[in-house]
Amino acid sequence: MLLSKEKTADIIPQKVPFVMIDSLTSVNEDSFISSFIVNKENIFFKNEKLQEPALIENIAQTVAAGFSYVGQQEGGEPKIGFIGAISKLKIHQLPSIGDEIITTVTQLHQFENIYLIKGKNYVGNSLLVECEMKIVVGV
């Protein structure tokens, strides 16, 4: 684990109750991995399942945590990013209480401060959600 829940919350712009990532577990040149445990207090928990907006936000927060971590390692401040677009969204299934969501984000393309990423989240080997996002990262 690169960043614990407390440290991760310090480098993403979202605050409780909108935090959808517990830890940043891996960062490399073009991908980030995070984890998140589903609990019933989550604002997007309904009908015994974590709902789609939480899973999409989880992907976006994984990007935010990854870019902020890289920025800090390079001696800078955490950077704020904005979702410019979401495409190719596929919802496969929703997780339950206690499930650990592992999210992978892979950078597909970059043009200046605009990134196209592919995000996927899983519980075990089961794919939950996949999508592409255009992310604009501030300076």
Buried (B, 14 or more C-beta within 10 A) or exposed (E): EBBEBEBBBEBBEBEEEBBBBBBBBBBEEEBBBBBBBBEEEBEBBEEEBBBBEBBBBBBBBBBBBBBBBBBBEEEEEBBBBEBEEBEEBEBEEBBEBEBEBBBBBBBEEEEEEEBBBBBBBBBEEEBBBBBBBBBBBEE
